[in-house]
Amino acid sequence: MRQLREGYTTGVCAAAASLASVLWQTQGICPEYVALEIPAGKTLELAVQPICPYVCGVRKDGGDDPDETNGCLVTAKVRILSEPGVIRFLGGEGVGTVTRKGLKIPVGEPAINPVPRQMMEQAVRSVIGTAGAEITVSVPGGVQIAKKTFNGRLGITGGISILGTTGVVRPMSEEAIRESLRLELSMCRAEYGTACAFVTGYAGEAYLKRTYPGARGIVLCSNYLGYLLDCAAELGIRQVLLAGRPGKLIKPAANIMYLHSHTAGGQREIVCTHAALAGADQGQIRQLYACNTTREMQDALEAFGLAEPVWQSIAESACENCTARTRGAVVTGLLLLDEEDRILAASRQAETIRKAWWNCGTN
């Protein structure tokens, strides 16, 4: 199988363009390339396009992962202030603005996520030290690109979001990713036995590795939960611990086993159903249904005093459906984590399966 090529995020592009801008101002010439260390632990060398004085651009490369932002130009201009101070982030052409609560960025701020902000600040500070600065990020054509994304539904208007957690875009080609996921699971079965953990992305994996140091047998299922449960049953895996954010991992409560947002949402409907079962009144259900993100719903449930029973009910339903998917061959436990990695709910079987996974992965 051909190994798929990784790419890098819009956040990496913004950080590299910001670094180039301050180097141009402090060294008198726009660099052709900049070296940038990213959260994934790699150092990338990125080509820089000079746009106009002190405005630099870096073109996004999504690797072999199809993405609406692949090939777009992300530009940055840094205004260096004369006094020590904070670094402010401004949204230029094609960068959206947050207009609703529940996202990682406050209302009114440009849709530049926390990790890209950290990368940009680190890159700029490496040159200007403690001086204050303003960084304006733009994406020419970003307004049109945003129409092909879910930004409008999330309350982000006027352009795209500058995203990225690790800085790396991992390829998600359908056939290739299924083959590689099955291979990883097969190796996990051979090395660690009949219990393993599934995570949908970086957050769940980081939580398990941090909470259970030295643990192995963690498989990235991405959006392919149902497919990997089928593979687990075929390979003789008997217990699976799921861990991750509710945005994806509440979907199995509605028997949605392919987790990509382009295929199915359903989060509002799932939360509203279980809130009604927990005793929410019609007004509360309407408030929940008006929420655009799981974080917004989480805050609403806390305000209603219904968070614990609702998340627990969702976790149990998700596990029942996952186990039913394999006709009982694979028993599933679930740890639902909020954005601060606090446990929203742990299903009844989660602790038993966690112990089995821990024993398999550390012996």
N, C-alpha and C positions, 0 to 999 in steps of 0.2 A: 504494500500500500504506500502511495506517495505521501510523504510527510507534509502536512499542510503548513503554510507559511503564516507565522504570527504577524500582527500589525501593531499599531500604537494608537492611542486614544486622542480625542480632541484636546483633552487636558494636557497631554504631553506636548502637543503642537503649541498650545498657548504658552506653556512654560518655556519651551525652546525659543519661541518668538520673543518673549519678554526678555530672556537672557541676551538674545542677539541685539535687541534694542538698547539695553544698557551698555553692552560692549561697544556698540557703534558710537554712543555718546562719550564713553570714557576713553576709547582708544582711537577714535577718529576715523574708523573704517568699519563698514558692515562686514561681519564675518561670513564666509561662504558656508561654513558648517559650525555647529555648536555641539558639544558633548553634554549630555544630560543624564544624570542618574535618576532612575525611576523607582517607585516603591517596590516593584517586583525584584529589585536587587540587581538589575542590569544597567549598563551605561549604553545609551544610544547615541549615535552620531547622526545628526539631522541636518539636511540641506536647508539653507535659509535663502528666501527671496527678498531683496530690498524693494520696498514698494515706493516710498518717498522718505525724506529725511526722518530717520529714527522710527519709522514704521516698518516692521519686518514680518514676513509671512512664512509659515511652515505648512506644507500640504499633508493632509492626513492620509495615511496608508493603512487600510484595514486588513492587509494581508489577504488570505483566502477566505475571509469572512465577509459575506455580502452585507452591506450596511448603507443606509441612505446618505451618510456623511462621508463615505469613502471618496477620496480625491478632492474634498473641499479644502479651500485655503483658509487657514486660521491666522489672523494677523494680530499683532500687539504693538502698542506704543506706550512707553514708560515715560512719565514726567517725573524727573528726579527733583525732590524738594531740597532746599538749602539747609533745613533744620532736621534734627532727629525726629522720627515720628513713625506712625503706622503706615501700612500699605493699604490703599483703597483700591477696590476693583470696580471698574465701570464697564457697562455693556455698550458696545458700538453697534454698527450695522449688522443685522443678522443674528445677534445674540439676544435670546429671549429675556423677559422680565417675569419674575414670580409674582402672581396676583392672588394666590390663595394659600391659606395655611395648610400645614401638613407635610410640606416638603422639607428638605434638609437646609434650605436657604430661606431667610425671612422674606415676608411680603415686601415688594418694592425693590428688592435687590436683583442684580442681573443673575441669570441662571447659570452661574459658574459654581460647580459643586465644591464641597470642602477640600477633597484631596487635590484637585487641580489648583485650588487657591494655595494650598500648602506648597505644592511643587513650584508654583510661580514665585511665591514669596522666598522660598529657599534659593531659587536660581538668581533672583534679583539681589537678595541680601549678600550672596557670595561675591558680588561686585561692589555694591554701594554701602555695605555695612548697615549702620543703624539709621541712615537717612530715610526720611519719609518719601513716599512715592505714590503716584496714581498710575494704575495699569488699565488701559482701555483695550478690550478684546473685541475683535470684529470677525464676522464670517460673511464675506460677500456671497450673496445668494442664499443666505441662511433662512430668510423668510419663506422662500419657496421650498427649501428642504424641510422646514418644520411642518409644512402641510402634509408631508408623508409620514409624520411621526405622531405619537400620542400626546405631544406637548399641550395641544389645545385642551384636551380632556383633563390634563393635570393642572390647568390654570397657568400655563407658561405662554405668554403672548409675545409676538414680535420677532421670533427667531428660534434657533435651536438652543440646546443646553450644552455646556462644556462639561464633559463627563470623564469618568475614569476612576477606578479604585487602585488597581495595580499598575496602570499605565500600559498594560498589554491587552491587545485584542486577540482573543483566542478563536481560532477558526471553528465554525459550526456547520460545515458542509454535511448534509443529511447522511448520506451513505457512509462517508468516511468517519463521521463522529460516532455513528452507531457501532461500526466495526471496532474503533479504538476503545469505546466504552465497554463493549463486551469483552475485549481482550484484557482491559484493566481489571474487570470484575473476575474474569477467569483466573488471572494471576493472584488476585486477592484471595480467592477460594483455595487455590493451591498452597498459598503461603500461610494463611491465617485461619483457615477452617470455615465453619458454617455460620459465623456471625460477622457482619460488617456494618459500616455506616455509609449512608448516602447523603451527600450535600448537593444543593443546587448551584452553589457558587462560592465565592471567596469568603463570605461572612460566616457561613456554617463551618467551613473547613478551619478557618482561623479560630473560631470559638472552641471547636473540639480539640485542636492541637494545643491551645493555650490552657484549657481546663483540664485536659488529660495528657500531660507531657509524656512523650514517648509512644503514644498510641499510634497504631498503624491501621491498615484496613479501612481507609477512608476513600470512597469512590465518588468522583464528581459525576452526578447524573445529569446535570444541566437541565434541559427541558424534558428529558426522555425518561421520566419516572416510570411510566407504565411499561415501556420496553425493557428497562433494566430490572424491574420486578419479574417480568417474564423470564429474563435471562437468569436471574437469581434462582428461580424455581427449577429451571432446567439444569443448573450447575450444582444443585444440592445445597444451596444456602438456605438456612432455616430461619434466621432472624436478621432483621434490618432495622437499624436506628436511623431515622431521618432527623436532620437538624438544619435550621435555617430560618429566614424571615417569613412572615405570614403572607407577603405579597404573592409568592408562588405556592407555598406549602399549605395554604388553606384550600386550594383548588381541589385536591382529592376528596374533600368533604362533599363536593358535588359530583364526585366520580369523574373529574377532569384529570386525566393522567398524562396528557402532553401539555406542558406548562407554559409554552410560549404565548406571550400576550397577543400575538397576531392571530392565534387560533381560538383562544377562549379567555374571557375575563372571569366574570362571575363573583368577584370578591364581595361587592356590595350585596348581591343577592344572598350569598352564603352567610355573611354577617347578619343581615337583616332577618333571615330565617331563624338563625340560632338565637338572636336577641329576642324574637317573638316567643320562641320556646322557653326562654328564660324569664319571660314575664314583662318584656318591654311593652309600653303602650303605643298607640298609633302615632302620637306626636313624636315619640322617640324614634320609632321606625322611620318616620319621614325625615328626621334629622340625619339618621344614619345613611339613608338612601341618597341624601344630598351631598354626602362626602365624596371626594374624588380620589382619596388615597387611603390605604390601610392605616397609615399613621393618624389621619384625621378621625377615622372610625375608632381607633384605639383610644384617642383622647375623649371622644364622645362616650364610649363605653365606661371609661373611668368616671366621667362626670355623672353618668346614670347609676353608678354603683353596680354595673353588670359585667365588668371586664372578666372577672374570674370564671363565672359560670359559662359565659359565651365562648371564651377561648378554649376552655376545657371541653365543652361540648363539640366544638369544631375539631379539636385534636382527636377526640375519640371517634368521630364520624370519619375523619380522614383515614385513620388507622384501620377502621373496620372495612372501608372500601379497598384499601391497599391489600389487606389480607384476603379479602374476597376475590380480588383480581387473580390471585394465585390459587384459588380454591383451598385456602388454608395452608398451602405448602410453605409459605413464608409469612411469619408473624412480624408485624411492623409496630415499632414505637416511634413517637414523634416528640421532638423538642422544638417548640415555637419560640423564636427569639425576637425581641424588639431591637430597635436600632442601637440601643446601648448594651446589647447582648444580655439583657435580663430575660429570664424565662417567663414568657406569657402563659404557657401551659406545657405540662408534660403529661402525655397519655399514661393510662394505667400500666401499660406494659413497658413503658420507656425505661424504668430503672432496671428491671430484670434483663432487658435486652442490652442496656448499656453495660451491665456487668459481664454478660456473655461476650460482647464485642471487646471489652477491655481485656478479658482473659485471653481471647483469641489473638488480639493485636499486640500483646506485650509478652507473651510466652515464647 
